[in-house]
Amino acid sequence: MRDSSVTDKSSEKVTEIILATGERNFTIDTLEKIYAALQIDVADLFGHDTVKNKDEVARQQATDEFIAMISNLDSNKIEIIKRINKELIQAFNNN
């Protein structure tokens, strides 16, 4: 009976060689394993720049916090908050 850790390590080595030499295409499963090993979220690779400046990070945090704060409010209260926010933004833009 074969030791599965030896088989896994052999398979990983073959995968490394194939990827490095470009001998053949690899599967989505292989890509997922690579992303997981590198701790990369696949979504981060598509659609946007992963490097964010200080203002972008602040905006994203504020958005996330705002969504959490209003998540349990009814639509009337949300409309009031939207109006207040519009007025605040206009005030900031005028200064």
Secondary structure by P-SEA (a helix, b strand, c coil): cccaaaaaaaaaaaaaaaaaaccccccaaaaaaaaaaacccccccccccccccaaaaaaaaaaaaaaaaaccccaaaaaaaaaaaaaaaaaaaac
